[in-house]
Amino acid sequence: MKRFVAVLAVLAVLYVLFFNPFGFSWLPFGHPQTDETVTGDVQSIKIETSGAEVQVVPENGNRLWTKLDGGGSASVQKNGNTINVKMKGTDWFLPFSWFRHPDLTVYIPQDYRRNLDLTVGSGTLSFDGKSANDPYVLEQVILNVRSGTADLRDFSARSLKLEEASGLATLSTLSINSAAIHVQSGILNLKHYSGPVSADVQSGNLNAQFAELKGPVTVDVQSGLATIDLPDNADFTLNGKIASGFIDCRLPLKNEQSDSTELKGTHGSGKYTVNLSVRSGLINLR
């Protein structure tokens, strides 16, 4: 028995020594790279997190660097034209790991304008631009929320691609030229959103509040719930298809056609199309 305990102790020491799961600076091995220069050939910054509270902060300069407080490990590595940032929280089987909440801050250049790819496995991730009047400008934003929480605000992008499994995501004050959204069983909140959107909701919840309608809207709900809040002065043509669910429209429609299988009509000039499809869920349009 004593020999078995001794072997376990040696293995534990070797694991901590070489993998540095607690981020001790005095250990000789297991020190991953924590910064990278963002050169002109960098097309994408990918940040993948799990089991940590992560904040992405724009700042002046051309460096991407990280600051880790608590357990776990973070690494920065350039691969071709992509800079990869990976964060892993403390392994659950290590002593006191359940009580440690690593905090990771990722600093990125203020004038970076290419692609930002974010994946939240668990834990939280937040990213704020300067303000609604001075948003952070990007070419493309990719957000994958698996079981954690993401909070992004004050940014604009040419395109947005969002995949949400079972987590919670809130995107506030954003302007997008094209957006493709897929919600499985999580909750997605869009606040003060400007731009077109195409969304597929399986059994989750989508709340989309538009500051300005600037393009077509397509929402397909299977067995979930979607609430689409449009400005009172929005100009759109509604095409609603109903299987066994329900579409509740609180906005006045001209030339309304409504029965158990469809809801059609126009609001304002009817400039943009709003295509809604529901199978066994509910869509609120207001």
C-alpha positions in Angstrom: 0.0 0.0 0.0 2.8 2.4 0.9 4.5 1.6 -2.4 1.3 2.4 -4.3 0.9 5.7 -2.5 4.5 6.6 -3.2 4.0 5.8 -6.9 1.0 8.1 -7.0 2.9 10.9 -5.3 5.7 10.6 -7.8 3.3 10.7 -10.7 1.5 13.7 -9.3 4.8 15.6 -8.8 5.9 14.8 -12.4 2.6 15.9 -13.8 2.7 19.2 -12.0 6.4 19.6 -12.9 6.1 19.1 -16.6 2.5 20.3 -17.4 2.3 23.1 -14.8 -1.5 22.9 -14.5 -1.6 25.6 -11.8 0.5 28.1 -13.9 3.4 28.3 -11.3 6.0 30.7 -12.7 8.9 29.0 -10.8 8.5 25.6 -12.4 11.3 24.8 -15.0 9.1 23.0 -17.6 5.7 23.5 -19.1 6.0 27.2 -19.9 3.9 27.8 -23.0 4.4 30.8 -25.2 2.1 33.6 -24.0 2.5 36.3 -26.7 2.8 36.9 -30.4 3.4 39.8 -32.8 0.3 40.4 -35.0 2.0 41.0 -38.4 0.3 42.0 -41.6 0.0 38.4 -42.8 -2.2 37.4 -39.9 -5.7 36.6 -41.2 -7.3 35.1 -38.1 -7.1 35.1 -34.3 -8.6 32.0 -32.8 -9.3 31.9 -29.1 -10.5 28.6 -27.6 -11.4 28.4 -23.9 -12.6 25.9 -21.4 -13.2 26.1 -17.7 -12.1 29.7 -17.2 -13.3 33.3 -17.2 -11.8 35.0 -20.2 -11.8 38.6 -21.3 -10.7 39.9 -24.7 -9.3 43.4 -24.5 -8.3 45.6 -27.4 -5.3 47.8 -26.8 -2.8 49.9 -28.7 0.2 48.2 -30.2 0.8 45.2 -32.5 1.2 42.4 -29.9 -1.3 39.7 -28.8 -0.5 38.7 -25.2 -2.2 36.9 -22.4 -2.3 37.4 -18.6 -3.4 34.4 -16.6 -4.4 34.6 -12.9 -5.2 31.3 -11.2 -4.8 27.6 -12.3 -4.9 26.1 -15.7 -2.7 26.9 -18.6 -2.8 29.3 -21.6 -0.8 29.2 -24.8 -0.3 31.4 -27.8 1.0 29.9 -31.1 1.2 31.2 -34.6 0.4 28.6 -37.3 0.6 30.0 -40.8 -1.6 33.1 -41.0 -3.5 32.2 -37.8 -2.7 33.0 -34.2 -4.1 30.4 -31.8 -4.9 31.1 -28.2 -5.9 28.1 -26.1 -7.0 28.2 -22.5 -7.6 25.1 -20.4 -8.8 25.3 -16.8 -7.3 23.2 -14.0 -8.1 19.5 -14.3 -11.0 18.4 -12.1 -9.1 15.6 -10.4 -6.4 17.8 -9.0 -6.6 19.0 -5.4 -8.8 22.1 -4.9 -9.4 22.4 -8.7 -13.2 22.7 -8.2 -12.6 25.9 -6.2 -10.2 27.6 -8.6 -11.6 29.9 -11.2 -8.8 30.9 -13.6 -9.0 34.4 -15.1 -7.5 34.9 -18.5 -7.1 38.3 -20.2 -6.3 38.2 -23.9 -5.0 41.6 -25.2 -5.3 42.1 -29.0 -4.3 45.1 -31.2 -6.9 47.8 -31.3 -6.4 48.2 -35.1 -6.7 44.5 -35.9 -9.3 44.2 -38.7 -9.4 40.6 -39.9 -11.1 37.5 -38.5 -11.9 36.7 -34.9 -12.8 33.1 -34.1 -14.0 32.4 -30.5 -14.9 29.1 -29.0 -16.3 28.8 -25.5 -16.3 25.2 -24.2 -17.3 26.1 -20.7 -16.8 29.1 -18.4 -17.3 32.6 -19.6 -15.9 34.9 -22.4 -16.4 38.6 -22.8 -15.3 41.1 -25.4 -16.1 44.8 -25.5 -15.4 47.4 -28.1 -14.8 51.0 -27.1 -18.4 52.2 -27.3 -21.5 52.0 -29.5 -20.2 55.1 -31.4 -16.7 53.7 -31.7 -17.1 49.9 -32.2 -14.4 47.4 -32.8 -14.3 46.7 -36.6 -13.7 43.2 -37.9 -14.0 41.4 -41.2 -15.6 38.2 -39.8 -16.6 37.1 -36.3 -17.1 33.3 -35.6 -18.6 32.4 -32.3 -19.0 28.8 -31.1 -20.7 28.5 -27.7 -20.9 24.9 -26.4 -21.9 25.0 -22.8 -20.5 28.3 -21.5 -21.5 32.0 -21.5 -20.4 34.6 -24.0 -20.9 38.4 -23.9 -19.9 40.5 -26.8 -20.7 44.1 -27.4 -19.9 47.2 -29.4 -18.5 45.7 -32.6 -19.2 45.6 -36.3 -18.3 43.0 -38.9 -18.8 42.1 -42.5 -20.1 38.7 -41.5 -21.1 36.8 -38.3 -21.2 33.0 -38.0 -22.6 31.8 -34.7 -23.1 28.2 -33.4 -24.7 27.7 -30.0 -25.2 24.3 -28.4 -26.4 24.6 -24.9 -24.9 27.8 -23.6 -25.9 31.4 -23.2 -24.7 34.2 -25.6 -25.5 37.9 -25.5 -24.4 40.1 -28.4 -25.1 43.8 -27.9 -24.8 46.9 -30.1 -23.5 45.3 -33.2 -23.7 46.1 -36.9 -23.4 43.1 -39.3 -23.6 42.8 -43.1 -24.5 39.1 -43.1 -25.2 36.7 -40.3 -25.7 33.0 -40.1 -27.0 31.7 -36.7 -27.7 28.2 -35.5 -29.1 27.6 -32.0 -29.5 24.1 -30.8 -30.7 24.2 -27.2 -29.1 27.3 -25.8 -30.2 30.9 -25.4 -29.1 33.7 -27.8 -29.8 37.4 -27.1 -29.2 40.0 -29.8 -29.6 43.5 -28.5 -29.5 46.7 -30.6 -28.7 44.6 -33.7 -28.4 46.2 -37.2 -28.3 44.2 -40.3 -29.7 41.1 -42.0 -29.9 37.7 -40.3 -30.5 34.1 -41.1 -31.2 32.0 -38.0 -32.1 28.3 -37.4 -33.5 27.5 -34.0 -34.0 23.8 -33.0 -35.1 23.7 -29.4 -33.4 26.8 -28.0 -34.4 30.4 -27.5 -33.6 33.3 -29.8 -34.3 36.9 -28.7 -33.5 39.4 -31.4 -34.0 43.1 -30.9 -33.2 45.2 -33.9 -32.0 48.8 -33.7 -32.4 49.1 -37.5 -33.7 46.8 -40.1 -31.1 46.9 -42.9 -31.6 43.7 -44.8 -33.7 40.5 -45.0 -34.5 38.4 -42.0 -35.0 34.6 -42.1 -35.9 32.6 -39.0 -36.7 28.9 -39.0 -37.9 27.5 -35.7 -38.4 23.7 -35.2 -39.5 23.3 -31.6 -37.9 26.3 -29.9 -38.9 29.9 -29.3 -38.0 33.1 -31.2 -38.9 36.7 -30.5 -38.2 39.2 -33.2 -38.4 42.8 -32.1 -38.4 45.2 -35.0 -38.4 49.0 -35.0 -41.9 50.6 -35.4 -40.7 52.2 -38.6 -39.3 49.0 -40.1 -40.2 48.4 -43.8 -40.8 44.8 -44.5 -42.8 42.1 -46.3 -43.8 39.2 -44.0 -43.9 35.7 -45.4 -44.8 33.3 -42.5 -45.2 29.5 -42.9 -46.8 27.5 -40.1 -46.7 23.7 -39.7 -48.0 22.8 -36.2 -46.6 25.9 -34.3 -47.7 29.5 -34.1 -46.6 32.9 -35.3 -47.8 35.9 -33.2 -47.5 39.2 -35.0 -48.1 42.3 -32.9 -47.3 44.8 -35.7 -50.0 46.1 -38.0 -49.9 44.5 -41.4 -51.3 45.8 -44.7 -52.9 43.2 -47.1 -52.8 40.6 -44.3 -53.4 37.0 -45.2 -53.7 34.7 -42.2 -54.8 31.1 -41.6 -53.5 28.0 -39.9 -50.7 27.5 -42.4 -49.5 31.0 -43.2 -49.3 34.7 -42.2 -48.5 37.3 -44.8 -48.6 41.1 -45.1 -46.6 44.2 -45.4 -45.4 46.9 -42.9 -44.3 50.3 -44.1 -43.0 50.2 -47.6 -42.3 46.5 -47.5 -38.7 47.0 -48.6 -37.1 44.0 -46.8 -38.4 40.4 -46.7 -39.0 38.8 -43.3 -39.3 35.0 -43.8 -40.5 33.1 -40.8 -41.0 29.3 -40.6 -42.2 27.4 -37.6 -42.8 23.7 -37.2 -43.9 23.0 -33.6 -42.4 26.1 -31.8 -43.4 29.7 -31.4 -42.3 32.9 -33.1 -43.2 36.3 -31.7 -43.0 39.3 -34.1 -43.4 42.6 -32.5 
